[in-house]
């Protein structure tokens, strides 16, 4: 049995669709159920941020998660395959018409992507104060809480509607199939079979 942690929502549905095509089975989570057992697979329905944790601790052999979440967690996991789903980017957001002032002694950044933001500014030799927010991040520059935000951007519409504009891109991200290291060695044949079958339908 192979256990796979999926992030709740659209990516889970799109991933199950790939598994359906690859294995010729219909995989659907019943209403509000968190576990789906079928055709030698156990699928877990978990929060996006928690996927790498389930895989890291061996509660799941495989997981599907965005590169941005992986970067943020810094876990020692194997990236098996880019599923090319949920493509977007992590970018800086600024008040419309403004540019980042690199001459400041410190830049205040509101984000939930703490490590990604910190690394980006430190690589540019810029002192940074990270203000961790979990939602409505776009407000921060508008009310003077932060100089800019670092957030996931798909179309840039949310920023635009809130008086911000998309600045420099920090990283591109999409959903990847990840593997627990122990599972990778213990169930190598089965995992490679899954990889090949999924690759064939991408």
Secondary structure, DSSP 4 states (H G I P E B T S, - for coil): -EEEEEETTHHHHHHHHHHHHHHT------TT-SEEEETTEEEEEE-GGGHHHHHHTTS-SEEEEEHHHHHHHT---EEEEEEEEEEEEEEEEEETT----TTSS-EEEEES-HHHHHHHHHHTT--EEEEE-SS-TTHHHHTTS-SEEEEEESSSHHHHHTTEEEEEEEEEEEEEEEE-HHHHHHTHHHHHHHHHHHHHH-
